[in-house]
Amino acid sequence: MKKIYHLGSCSTCQRILKELEPLDGVQLQEIKSEPMTAAQVDEMKALSGSYESLFSKRAMLFRQKGLHEKELSEKDYKELILEHYTFLKRPVILVDGQIFVGNSKKTAQEAKEALHP
């Protein structure tokens, strides 16, 4: 299975999607208009190892809600990701049992190599 969770209004996500083209056979899920289910977040966690690894501490809501001053558990990270899409570190790219989380150059390059071997 090949799937990319992304935010359509995010210029970084748009740039990475362009770099990954062609996206034949890749299912795209725009997380603002099509929210993630608990099962999808659980699947991402199973591949990445933790909910924290999927969580974006750069989200504006992270500081607005005072979360940077709290000790968060794995359960908290999961609930926050499900509560608001901005808490997902994006894009999340799934390629045949592999997961690539975030927008670093290295991550994007590894995802491209997995999509186009």
Backbone atoms as SQL, in Angstrom:
CREATE TABLE atoms (id INTEGER PRIMARY KEY, chain TEXT, resi INTEGER, resn TEXT, atom TEXT, x REAL, y REAL, z REAL);
INSERT INTO atoms VALUES
  (1, 'A', 1, 'MET', 'N', 0.830, -1.181, 0.000),
  (2, 'A', 1, 'MET', 'CA', 0.000, 0.000, 0.000),
  (3, 'A', 1, 'MET', 'C', 0.881, 1.252, 0.000),
  (4, 'A', 2, 'LYS', 'N', 0.480, 2.201, -0.790),
  (5, 'A', 2, 'LYS', 'CA', 1.194, 3.476, -0.858),
  (6, 'A', 2, 'LYS', 'C', 0.198, 4.584, -0.549),
  (7, 'A', 3, 'LYS', 'N', 0.494, 5.363, 0.497),
  (8, 'A', 3, 'LYS', 'CA', -0.443, 6.396, 0.922),
  (9, 'A', 3, 'LYS', 'C', 0.327, 7.572, 1.490),
  (10, 'A', 4, 'ILE', 'N', -0.192, 8.768, 1.231),
  (11, 'A', 4, 'ILE', 'CA', 0.424, 9.983, 1.760),
  (12, 'A', 4, 'ILE', 'C', -0.650, 10.805, 2.472),
  (13, 'A', 5, 'TYR', 'N', -0.395, 11.089, 3.748),
  (14, 'A', 5, 'TYR', 'CA', -1.241, 11.991, 4.521),
  (15, 'A', 5, 'TYR', 'C', -0.589, 13.365, 4.438),
  (16, 'A', 6, 'HIS', 'N', -1.346, 14.360, 3.977),
  (17, 'A', 6, 'HIS', 'CA', -0.761, 15.682, 3.770),
  (18, 'A', 6, 'HIS', 'C', -1.803, 16.759, 4.033),
  (19, 'A', 7, 'LEU', 'N', -1.347, 18.000, 4.061),
  (20, 'A', 7, 'LEU', 'CA', -2.232, 19.151, 4.225),
  (21, 'A', 7, 'LEU', 'C', -2.140, 19.971, 2.948),
  (22, 'A', 8, 'GLY', 'N', -3.268, 20.129, 2.274),
  (23, 'A', 8, 'GLY', 'CA', -3.298, 20.812, 0.983),
  (24, 'A', 8, 'GLY', 'C', -2.835, 22.256, 1.028),
  (25, 'A', 9, 'SER', 'N', -3.061, 22.930, 2.144),
  (26, 'A', 9, 'SER', 'CA', -2.680, 24.343, 2.250),
  (27, 'A', 9, 'SER', 'C', -1.236, 24.544, 2.710),
  (28, 'A', 10, 'CYS', 'N', -0.518, 23.464, 2.946),
  (29, 'A', 10, 'CYS', 'CA', 0.865, 23.548, 3.432),
  (30, 'A', 10, 'CYS', 'C', 1.823, 23.568, 2.236),
  (31, 'A', 11, 'SER', 'N', 2.550, 24.668, 2.083),
  (32, 'A', 11, 'SER', 'CA', 3.457, 24.795, 0.933),
  (33, 'A', 11, 'SER', 'C', 4.574, 23.748, 0.985),
  (34, 'A', 12, 'THR', 'N', 5.000, 23.360, 2.170),
  (35, 'A', 12, 'THR', 'CA', 6.048, 22.339, 2.290),
  (36, 'A', 12, 'THR', 'C', 5.519, 20.994, 1.800),
  (37, 'A', 13, 'CYS', 'N', 4.293, 20.643, 2.189),
  (38, 'A', 13, 'CYS', 'CA', 3.687, 19.389, 1.709),
  (39, 'A', 13, 'CYS', 'C', 3.556, 19.416, 0.190),
  (40, 'A', 14, 'GLN', 'N', 3.107, 20.548, -0.366),
  (41, 'A', 14, 'GLN', 'CA', 2.956, 20.667, -1.820),
  (42, 'A', 14, 'GLN', 'C', 4.298, 20.473, -2.522),
  (43, 'A', 15, 'ARG', 'N', 5.355, 21.074, -1.972),
  (44, 'A', 15, 'ARG', 'CA', 6.687, 20.945, -2.570),
  (45, 'A', 15, 'ARG', 'C', 7.149, 19.487, -2.545),
  (46, 'A', 16, 'ILE', 'N', 6.955, 18.818, -1.415),
  (47, 'A', 16, 'ILE', 'CA', 7.390, 17.420, -1.299),
  (48, 'A', 16, 'ILE', 'C', 6.582, 16.530, -2.239),
  (49, 'A', 17, 'LEU', 'N', 5.285, 16.763, -2.352),
  (50, 'A', 17, 'LEU', 'CA', 4.472, 15.968, -3.287),
  (51, 'A', 17, 'LEU', 'C', 4.983, 16.131, -4.714),
  (52, 'A', 18, 'LYS', 'N', 5.370, 17.351, -5.099),
  (53, 'A', 18, 'LYS', 'CA', 5.935, 17.584, -6.432),
  (54, 'A', 18, 'LYS', 'C', 7.226, 16.796, -6.619),
  (55, 'A', 19, 'GLU', 'N', 8.079, 16.785, -5.570),
  (56, 'A', 19, 'GLU', 'CA', 9.349, 16.059, -5.643),
  (57, 'A', 19, 'GLU', 'C', 9.128, 14.559, -5.793),
  (58, 'A', 20, 'LEU', 'N', 8.013, 14.047, -5.249),
  (59, 'A', 20, 'LEU', 'CA', 7.752, 12.605, -5.253),
  (60, 'A', 20, 'LEU', 'C', 7.074, 12.116, -6.528),
  (61, 'A', 21, 'GLU', 'N', 6.682, 13.031, -7.399),
  (62, 'A', 21, 'GLU', 'CA', 5.990, 12.634, -8.631),
  (63, 'A', 21, 'GLU', 'C', 6.868, 11.739, -9.489),
  (64, 'A', 22, 'PRO', 'N', 6.280, 10.836, -10.271),
  (65, 'A', 22, 'PRO', 'CA', 4.852, 10.608, -10.435),
  (66, 'A', 22, 'PRO', 'C', 4.272, 9.835, -9.249),
  (67, 'A', 23, 'LEU', 'N', 3.021, 10.110, -8.913),
  (68, 'A', 23, 'LEU', 'CA', 2.364, 9.482, -7.770),
  (69, 'A', 23, 'LEU', 'C', 1.334, 8.442, -8.215),
  (70, 'A', 24, 'ASP', 'N', 1.668, 7.716, -9.271),
  (71, 'A', 24, 'ASP', 'CA', 0.780, 6.665, -9.768),
  (72, 'A', 24, 'ASP', 'C', 0.624, 5.592, -8.692),
  (73, 'A', 25, 'GLY', 'N', -0.625, 5.218, -8.421),
  (74, 'A', 25, 'GLY', 'CA', -0.885, 4.159, -7.452),
  (75, 'A', 25, 'GLY', 'C', -0.738, 4.593, -6.008),
  (76, 'A', 26, 'VAL', 'N', -0.580, 5.889, -5.764),
  (77, 'A', 26, 'VAL', 'CA', -0.446, 6.396, -4.406),
  (78, 'A', 26, 'VAL', 'C', -1.752, 7.060, -4.005),
  (79, 'A', 27, 'GLN', 'N', -2.286, 6.642, -2.871),
  (80, 'A', 27, 'GLN', 'CA', -3.516, 7.246, -2.361),
  (81, 'A', 27, 'GLN', 'C', -3.139, 8.479, -1.540),
  (82, 'A', 28, 'LEU', 'N', -3.739, 9.623, -1.877),
  (83, 'A', 28, 'LEU', 'CA', -3.486, 10.860, -1.136),
  (84, 'A', 28, 'LEU', 'C', -4.663, 11.125, -0.210),
  (85, 'A', 29, 'GLN', 'N', -4.360, 11.475, 1.036),
  (86, 'A', 29, 'GLN', 'CA', -5.419, 11.854, 1.970),
  (87, 'A', 29, 'GLN', 'C', -5.108, 13.234, 2.518),
  (88, 'A', 30, 'GLU', 'N', -5.956, 14.192, 2.169),
  (89, 'A', 30, 'GLU', 'CA', -5.812, 15.561, 2.637),
  (90, 'A', 30, 'GLU', 'C', -6.469, 15.610, 4.013),
  (91, 'A', 31, 'ILE', 'N', -5.660, 15.774, 5.063),
  (92, 'A', 31, 'ILE', 'CA', -6.130, 15.531, 6.428),
  (93, 'A', 31, 'ILE', 'C', -7.070, 16.597, 6.993),
  (94, 'A', 32, 'LYS', 'N', -7.157, 17.746, 6.346),
  (95, 'A', 32, 'LYS', 'CA', -8.113, 18.756, 6.818),
  (96, 'A', 32, 'LYS', 'C', -9.521, 18.422, 6.318),
  (97, 'A', 33, 'SER', 'N', -9.641, 18.076, 5.048),
  (98, 'A', 33, 'SER', 'CA', -10.955, 17.779, 4.476),
  (99, 'A', 33, 'SER', 'C', -11.384, 16.332, 4.727),
  (100, 'A', 34, 'GLU', 'N', -10.431, 15.438, 4.962),
  (101, 'A', 34, 'GLU', 'CA', -10.720, 14.021, 5.231),
  (102, 'A', 34, 'GLU', 'C', -9.942, 13.602, 6.481),
  (103, 'A', 35, 'PRO', 'N', -10.505, 13.886, 7.676),
  (104, 'A', 35, 'PRO', 'CA', -9.782, 13.611, 8.922),
  (105, 'A', 35, 'PRO', 'C', -9.356, 12.151, 9.056),
  (106, 'A', 36, 'MET', 'N', -8.256, 11.962, 9.752),
  (107, 'A', 36, 'MET', 'CA', -7.731, 10.619, 9.979),
  (108, 'A', 36, 'MET', 'C', -8.591, 9.895, 11.009),
  (109, 'A', 37, 'THR', 'N', -8.689, 8.591, 10.864),
  (110, 'A', 37, 'THR', 'CA', -9.419, 7.781, 11.842),
  (111, 'A', 37, 'THR', 'C', -8.432, 7.294, 12.901),
  (112, 'A', 38, 'ALA', 'N', -8.967, 6.820, 14.015),
  (113, 'A', 38, 'ALA', 'CA', -8.118, 6.259, 15.072),
  (114, 'A', 38, 'ALA', 'C', -7.334, 5.068, 14.523),
  (115, 'A', 39, 'ALA', 'N', -7.963, 4.267, 13.677),
  (116, 'A', 39, 'ALA', 'CA', -7.285, 3.100, 13.103),
  (117, 'A', 39, 'ALA', 'C', -6.102, 3.529, 12.235),
  (118, 'A', 40, 'GLN', 'N', -6.261, 4.615, 11.470),
  (119, 'A', 40, 'GLN', 'CA', -5.161, 5.103, 10.631),
  (120, 'A', 40, 'GLN', 'C', -4.003, 5.604, 11.495),
  (121, 'A', 41, 'VAL', 'N', -4.324, 6.326, 12.563),
  (122, 'A', 41, 'VAL', 'CA', -3.274, 6.824, 13.456),
  (123, 'A', 41, 'VAL', 'C', -2.584, 5.649, 14.157),
  (124, 'A', 42, 'ASP', 'N', -3.350, 4.636, 14.534),
  (125, 'A', 42, 'ASP', 'CA', -2.766, 3.439, 15.152),
  (126, 'A', 42, 'ASP', 'C', -1.824, 2.726, 14.186),
  (127, 'A', 43, 'GLU', 'N', -2.213, 2.666, 12.908),
  (128, 'A', 43, 'GLU', 'CA', -1.367, 2.031, 11.890),
  (129, 'A', 43, 'GLU', 'C', -0.041, 2.798, 11.755),
  (130, 'A', 44, 'MET', 'N', -0.130, 4.134, 11.730),
  (131, 'A', 44, 'MET', 'CA', 1.086, 4.949, 11.647),
  (132, 'A', 44, 'MET', 'C', 1.972, 4.722, 12.864),
  (133, 'A', 45, 'LYS', 'N', 1.350, 4.635, 14.041),
  (134, 'A', 45, 'LYS', 'CA', 2.108, 4.421, 15.279),
  (135, 'A', 45, 'LYS', 'C', 2.809, 3.064, 15.251),
  (136, 'A', 46, 'ALA', 'N', 2.109, 2.043, 14.742),
  (137, 'A', 46, 'ALA', 'CA', 2.694, 0.703, 14.675),
  (138, 'A', 46, 'ALA', 'C', 3.956, 0.710, 13.820),
  (139, 'A', 47, 'LEU', 'N', 3.943, 1.495, 12.736),
  (140, 'A', 47, 'LEU', 'CA', 5.103, 1.564, 11.847),
  (141, 'A', 47, 'LEU', 'C', 6.211, 2.474, 12.381),
  (142, 'A', 48, 'SER', 'N', 5.824, 3.547, 13.064),
  (143, 'A', 48, 'SER', 'CA', 6.829, 4.524, 13.516),
  (144, 'A', 48, 'SER', 'C', 7.373, 4.222, 14.908),
  (145, 'A', 49, 'GLY', 'N', 6.609, 3.455, 15.697),
  (146, 'A', 49, 'GLY', 'CA', 7.090, 3.098, 17.030),
  (147, 'A', 49, 'GLY', 'C', 6.470, 3.896, 18.165),
  (148, 'A', 50, 'SER', 'N', 5.969, 5.097, 17.893),
  (149, 'A', 50, 'SER', 'CA', 5.341, 5.877, 18.959),
  (150, 'A', 50, 'SER', 'C', 4.454, 6.960, 18.371),
  (151, 'A', 51, 'TYR', 'N', 3.506, 7.403, 19.180),
  (152, 'A', 51, 'TYR', 'CA', 2.664, 8.532, 18.767),
  (153, 'A', 51, 'TYR', 'C', 3.486, 9.816, 18.802),
  (154, 'A', 52, 'GLU', 'N', 4.426, 9.886, 19.743),
  (155, 'A', 52, 'GLU', 'CA', 5.254, 11.090, 19.852),
  (156, 'A', 52, 'GLU', 'C', 6.030, 11.352, 18.568),
  (157, 'A', 53, 'SER', 'N', 6.485, 10.283, 17.897),
  (158, 'A', 53, 'SER', 'CA', 7.245, 10.458, 16.649),
  (159, 'A', 53, 'SER', 'C', 6.382, 11.027, 15.528),
  (160, 'A', 54, 'LEU', 'N', 5.055, 10.928, 15.669),
  (161, 'A', 54, 'LEU', 'CA', 4.122, 11.464, 14.676),
  (162, 'A', 54, 'LEU', 'C', 3.660, 12.870, 15.024),
  (163, 'A', 55, 'PHE', 'N', 4.022, 13.338, 16.213),
  (164, 'A', 55, 'PHE', 'CA', 3.484, 14.584, 16.758),
  (165, 'A', 55, 'PHE', 'C', 4.364, 15.773, 16.402),
  (166, 'A', 56, 'SER', 'N', 3.728, 16.843, 15.946),
  (167, 'A', 56, 'SER', 'CA', 4.456, 18.055, 15.584),
  (168, 'A', 56, 'SER', 'C', 4.438, 19.041, 16.745),
  (169, 'A', 57, 'LYS', 'N', 5.603, 19.257, 17.321),
  (170, 'A', 57, 'LYS', 'CA', 5.715, 20.245, 18.398),
  (171, 'A', 57, 'LYS', 'C', 5.857, 21.655, 17.821),
  (172, 'A', 58, 'ARG', 'N', 5.867, 21.757, 16.510),
  (173, 'A', 58, 'ARG', 'CA', 5.918, 23.063, 15.839),
  (174, 'A', 58, 'ARG', 'C', 4.528, 23.648, 15.610),
  (175, 'A', 59, 'ALA', 'N', 3.492, 22.846, 15.821),
  (176, 'A', 59, 'ALA', 'CA', 2.116, 23.318, 15.609),
  (177, 'A', 59, 'ALA', 'C', 1.848, 24.531, 16.498),
  (178, 'A', 60, 'MET', 'N', 1.197, 25.549, 15.930),
  (179, 'A', 60, 'MET', 'CA', 0.916, 26.768, 16.706),
  (180, 'A', 60, 'MET', 'C', 0.068, 26.451, 17.942),
  (181, 'A', 61, 'LEU', 'N', -0.837, 25.494, 17.820),
  (182, 'A', 61, 'LEU', 'CA', -1.689, 25.133, 18.953),
  (183, 'A', 61, 'LEU', 'C', -0.891, 24.536, 20.109),
  (184, 'A', 62, 'PHE', 'N', 0.270, 23.976, 19.819),
  (185, 'A', 62, 'PHE', 'CA', 1.105, 23.349, 20.853),
  (186, 'A', 62, 'PHE', 'C', 1.441, 24.367, 21.938),
  (187, 'A', 63, 'ARG', 'N', 1.870, 25.552, 21.526),
  (188, 'A', 63, 'ARG', 'CA', 2.197, 26.596, 22.487),
  (189, 'A', 63, 'ARG', 'C', 0.943, 27.303, 22.989),
  (190, 'A', 64, 'GLN', 'N', -0.020, 27.536, 22.103),
  (191, 'A', 64, 'GLN', 'CA', -1.250, 28.238, 22.502),
  (192, 'A', 64, 'GLN', 'C', -1.979, 27.504, 23.625),
  (193, 'A', 65, 'LYS', 'N', -1.957, 26.179, 23.575),
  (194, 'A', 65, 'LYS', 'CA', -2.642, 25.385, 24.597),
  (195, 'A', 65, 'LYS', 'C', -1.746, 25.143, 25.822),
  (196, 'A', 66, 'GLY', 'N', -0.524, 25.664, 25.788),
  (197, 'A', 66, 'GLY', 'CA', 0.389, 25.478, 26.914),
  (198, 'A', 66, 'GLY', 'C', 0.931, 24.066, 27.032),
  (199, 'A', 67, 'LEU', 'N', 0.870, 23.307, 25.935),
  (200, 'A', 67, 'LEU', 'CA', 1.304, 21.902, 25.977),
  (201, 'A', 67, 'LEU', 'C', 2.816, 21.782, 26.154),
  (202, 'A', 68, 'HIS', 'N', 3.561, 22.824, 25.754),
  (203, 'A', 68, 'HIS', 'CA', 5.018, 22.792, 25.887),
  (204, 'A', 68, 'HIS', 'C', 5.442, 22.802, 27.357),
  (205, 'A', 69, 'GLU', 'N', 4.517, 23.118, 28.257),
  (206, 'A', 69, 'GLU', 'CA', 4.826, 23.146, 29.687),
  (207, 'A', 69, 'GLU', 'C', 4.364, 21.886, 30.398),
  (208, 'A', 70, 'LYS', 'N', 3.777, 20.951, 29.670),
  (209, 'A', 70, 'LYS', 'CA', 3.225, 19.734, 30.271),
  (210, 'A', 70, 'LYS', 'C', 4.032, 18.512, 29.863),
  (211, 'A', 71, 'GLU', 'N', 3.943, 17.495, 30.688),
  (212, 'A', 71, 'GLU', 'CA', 4.539, 16.192, 30.386),
  (213, 'A', 71, 'GLU', 'C', 3.450, 15.374, 29.694),
  (214, 'A', 72, 'LEU', 'N', 3.617, 15.098, 28.403),
  (215, 'A', 72, 'LEU', 'CA', 2.586, 14.401, 27.641),
  (216, 'A', 72, 'LEU', 'C', 2.882, 12.904, 27.558),
  (217, 'A', 73, 'SER', 'N', 1.825, 12.093, 27.672),
  (218, 'A', 73, 'SER', 'CA', 1.959, 10.641, 27.534),
  (219, 'A', 73, 'SER', 'C', 1.671, 10.242, 26.092),
  (220, 'A', 74, 'GLU', 'N', 1.931, 8.990, 25.767),
  (221, 'A', 74, 'GLU', 'CA', 1.606, 8.480, 24.425),
  (222, 'A', 74, 'GLU', 'C', 0.103, 8.644, 24.150),
  (223, 'A', 75, 'LYS', 'N', -0.722, 8.397, 25.182),
  (224, 'A', 75, 'LYS', 'CA', -2.176, 8.537, 25.044),
  (225, 'A', 75, 'LYS', 'C', -2.523, 9.998, 24.705),
  (226, 'A', 76, 'ASP', 'N', -1.854, 10.947, 25.375),
  (227, 'A', 76, 'ASP', 'CA', -2.090, 12.371, 25.088),
  (228, 'A', 76, 'ASP', 'C', -1.742, 12.701, 23.649),
  (229, 'A', 77, 'TYR', 'N', -0.584, 12.206, 23.177),
  (230, 'A', 77, 'TYR', 'CA', -0.170, 12.486, 21.792),
  (231, 'A', 77, 'TYR', 'C', -1.211, 11.961, 20.806),
  (232, 'A', 78, 'LYS', 'N', -1.693, 10.736, 21.033),
  (233, 'A', 78, 'LYS', 'CA', -2.684, 10.149, 20.134),
  (234, 'A', 78, 'LYS', 'C', -3.959, 10.997, 20.122),
  (235, 'A', 79, 'GLU', 'N', -4.456, 11.348, 21.300),
  (236, 'A', 79, 'GLU', 'CA', -5.697, 12.123, 21.389),
  (237, 'A', 79, 'GLU', 'C', -5.552, 13.487, 20.724),
  (238, 'A', 80, 'LEU', 'N', -4.404, 14.125, 20.902),
  (239, 'A', 80, 'LEU', 'CA', -4.186, 15.436, 20.291),
  (240, 'A', 80, 'LEU', 'C', -4.131, 15.342, 18.767),
  (241, 'A', 81, 'ILE', 'N', -3.450, 14.316, 18.249),
  (242, 'A', 81, 'ILE', 'CA', -3.373, 14.127, 16.790),
  (243, 'A', 81, 'ILE', 'C', -4.778, 13.920, 16.213),
  (244, 'A', 82, 'LEU', 'N', -5.604, 13.137, 16.929),
  (245, 'A', 82, 'LEU', 'CA', -6.968, 12.888, 16.455),
  (246, 'A', 82, 'LEU', 'C', -7.857, 14.117, 16.631),
  (247, 'A', 83, 'GLU', 'N', -7.566, 14.921, 17.638),
  (248, 'A', 83, 'GLU', 'CA', -8.368, 16.109, 17.929),
  (249, 'A', 83, 'GLU', 'C', -8.179, 17.191, 16.869),
  (250, 'A', 84, 'HIS', 'N', -6.921, 17.392, 16.441),
  (251, 'A', 84, 'HIS', 'CA', -6.675, 18.457, 15.462),
  (252, 'A', 84, 'HIS', 'C', -5.547, 18.061, 14.518),
  (253, 'A', 85, 'TYR', 'N', -5.824, 18.148, 13.216),
  (254, 'A', 85, 'TYR', 'CA', -4.884, 17.697, 12.185),
  (255, 'A', 85, 'TYR', 'C', -3.523, 18.396, 12.240),
  (256, 'A', 86, 'THR', 'N', -3.453, 19.618, 12.782),
  (257, 'A', 86, 'THR', 'CA', -2.162, 20.326, 12.779),
  (258, 'A', 86, 'THR', 'C', -1.138, 19.657, 13.682),
  (259, 'A', 87, 'PHE', 'N', -1.584, 18.771, 14.565),
  (260, 'A', 87, 'PHE', 'CA', -0.638, 18.099, 15.453),
  (261, 'A', 87, 'PHE', 'C', 0.086, 16.933, 14.768),
  (262, 'A', 88, 'LEU', 'N', -0.325, 16.572, 13.563),
  (263, 'A', 88, 'LEU', 'CA', 0.390, 15.507, 12.839),
  (264, 'A', 88, 'LEU', 'C', 1.604, 16.107, 12.145),
  (265, 'A', 89, 'LYS', 'N', 2.763, 15.512, 12.384),
  (266, 'A', 89, 'LYS', 'CA', 3.978, 15.933, 11.677),
  (267, 'A', 89, 'LYS', 'C', 3.806, 15.480, 10.233),
  (268, 'A', 90, 'ARG', 'N', 3.878, 16.428, 9.292),
  (269, 'A', 90, 'ARG', 'CA', 3.528, 16.082, 7.924),
  (270, 'A', 90, 'ARG', 'C', 4.665, 16.366, 6.951),
  (271, 'A', 91, 'PRO', 'N', 4.565, 15.742, 5.800),
  (272, 'A', 91, 'PRO', 'CA', 3.625, 14.686, 5.437),
  (273, 'A', 91, 'PRO', 'C', 4.024, 13.351, 6.077),
  (274, 'A', 92, 'VAL', 'N', 3.056, 12.431, 6.120),
  (275, 'A', 92, 'VAL', 'CA', 3.338, 11.055, 6.534),
  (276, 'A', 92, 'VAL', 'C', 3.158, 10.210, 5.283),
  (277, 'A', 93, 'ILE', 'N', 4.215, 9.485, 4.935),
  (278, 'A', 93, 'ILE', 'CA', 4.220, 8.706, 3.696),
  (279, 'A', 93, 'ILE', 'C', 4.376, 7.233, 4.055),
  (280, 'A', 94, 'LEU', 'N', 3.414, 6.422, 3.626),
  (281, 'A', 94, 'LEU', 'CA', 3.460, 4.980, 3.854),
  (282, 'A', 94, 'LEU', 'C', 3.750, 4.303, 2.518),
  (283, 'A', 95, 'VAL', 'N', 4.781, 3.447, 2.509),
  (284, 'A', 95, 'VAL', 'CA', 5.136, 2.726, 1.286),
  (285, 'A', 95, 'VAL', 'C', 5.426, 1.274, 1.659),
  (286, 'A', 96, 'ASP', 'N', 4.470, 0.411, 1.357),
  (287, 'A', 96, 'ASP', 'CA', 4.655, -1.031, 1.546),
  (288, 'A', 96, 'ASP', 'C', 5.302, -1.378, 2.882),
  (289, 'A', 97, 'GLY', 'N', 4.684, -0.963, 3.974),
  (290, 'A', 97, 'GLY', 'CA', 5.179, -1.321, 5.304),
  (291, 'A', 97, 'GLY', 'C', 6.263, -0.418, 5.863),
  (292, 'A', 98, 'GLN', 'N', 6.682, 0.576, 5.091),
  (293, 'A', 98, 'GLN', 'CA', 7.657, 1.552, 5.584),
  (294, 'A', 98, 'GLN', 'C', 6.923, 2.863, 5.855),
  (295, 'A', 99, 'ILE', 'N', 7.468, 3.648, 6.794),
  (296, 'A', 99, 'ILE', 'CA', 6.847, 4.945, 7.086),
  (297, 'A', 99, 'ILE', 'C', 7.914, 6.031, 7.051),
  (298, 'A', 100, 'PHE', 'N', 7.535, 7.175, 6.501),
  (299, 'A', 100, 'PHE', 'CA', 8.416, 8.341, 6.424),
  (300, 'A', 100, 'PHE', 'C', 7.612, 9.511, 6.986),
  (301, 'A', 101, 'VAL', 'N', 8.114, 10.097, 8.080),
  (302, 'A', 101, 'VAL', 'CA', 7.370, 11.134, 8.793),
  (303, 'A', 101, 'VAL', 'C', 8.145, 12.443, 8.770),
  (304, 'A', 102, 'GLY', 'N', 7.462, 13.496, 8.347),
  (305, 'A', 102, 'GLY', 'CA', 8.071, 14.818, 8.403),
  (306, 'A', 102, 'GLY', 'C', 8.605, 15.285, 7.073),
  (307, 'A', 103, 'ASN', 'N', 9.242, 16.460, 7.117),
  (308, 'A', 103, 'ASN', 'CA', 9.613, 17.122, 5.868),
  (309, 'A', 103, 'ASN', 'C', 11.106, 17.391, 5.719),
  (310, 'A', 104, 'SER', 'N', 11.936, 16.673, 6.464),
  (311, 'A', 104, 'SER', 'CA', 13.373, 16.888, 6.291),
  (312, 'A', 104, 'SER', 'C', 13.792, 16.411, 4.898),
  (313, 'A', 105, 'LYS', 'N', 14.870, 16.988, 4.381),
  (314, 'A', 105, 'LYS', 'CA', 15.365, 16.599, 3.049),
  (315, 'A', 105, 'LYS', 'C', 15.671, 15.101, 3.009),
  (316, 'A', 106, 'LYS', 'N', 16.281, 14.589, 4.082),
  (317, 'A', 106, 'LYS', 'CA', 16.660, 13.177, 4.153),
  (318, 'A', 106, 'LYS', 'C', 15.413, 12.287, 4.099),
  (319, 'A', 107, 'THR', 'N', 14.387, 12.640, 4.864),
  (320, 'A', 107, 'THR', 'CA', 13.150, 11.860, 4.886),
  (321, 'A', 107, 'THR', 'C', 12.477, 11.877, 3.515),
  (322, 'A', 108, 'ALA', 'N', 12.402, 13.044, 2.898),
  (323, 'A', 108, 'ALA', 'CA', 11.779, 13.162, 1.574),
  (324, 'A', 108, 'ALA', 'C', 12.537, 12.331, 0.542),
  (325, 'A', 109, 'GLN', 'N', 13.866, 12.349, 0.613),
  (326, 'A', 109, 'GLN', 'CA', 14.692, 11.597, -0.329),
  (327, 'A', 109, 'GLN', 'C', 14.481, 10.081, -0.129),
  (328, 'A', 110, 'GLU', 'N', 14.457, 9.643, 1.133),
  (329, 'A', 110, 'GLU', 'CA', 14.233, 8.213, 1.415),
  (330, 'A', 110, 'GLU', 'C', 12.856, 7.768, 0.918),
  (331, 'A', 111, 'ALA', 'N', 11.850, 8.622, 1.093),
  (332, 'A', 111, 'ALA', 'CA', 10.499, 8.296, 0.622),
  (333, 'A', 111, 'ALA', 'C', 10.484, 8.191, -0.901),
  (334, 'A', 112, 'LYS', 'N', 11.174, 9.114, -1.559),
  (335, 'A', 112, 'LYS', 'CA', 11.230, 9.095, -3.030),
  (336, 'A', 112, 'LYS', 'C', 11.872, 7.796, -3.512),
  (337, 'A', 113, 'GLU', 'N', 12.969, 7.394, -2.853),
  (338, 'A', 113, 'GLU', 'CA', 13.643, 6.143, -3.248),
  (339, 'A', 113, 'GLU', 'C', 12.757, 4.934, -3.023),
  (340, 'A', 114, 'ALA', 'N', 11.946, 4.961, -1.960),
  (341, 'A', 114, 'ALA', 'CA', 11.033, 3.833, -1.685),
  (342, 'A', 114, 'ALA', 'C', 9.895, 3.800, -2.709),
  (343, 'A', 115, 'LEU', 'N', 9.408, 4.982, -3.103),
  (344, 'A', 115, 'LEU', 'CA', 8.316, 5.043, -4.086),
  (345, 'A', 115, 'LEU', 'C', 8.775, 4.702, -5.494),
  (346, 'A', 116, 'HIS', 'N', 10.017, 5.055, -5.812),
  (347, 'A', 116, 'HIS', 'CA', 10.554, 4.854, -7.169),
  (348, 'A', 116, 'HIS', 'C', 11.883, 4.108, -7.114),
  (349, 'A', 117, 'PRO', 'N', 11.811, 2.811, -6.776),
  (350, 'A', 117, 'PRO', 'CA', 13.071, 2.039, -6.635),
  (351, 'A', 117, 'PRO', 'C', 13.819, 1.868, -7.950);
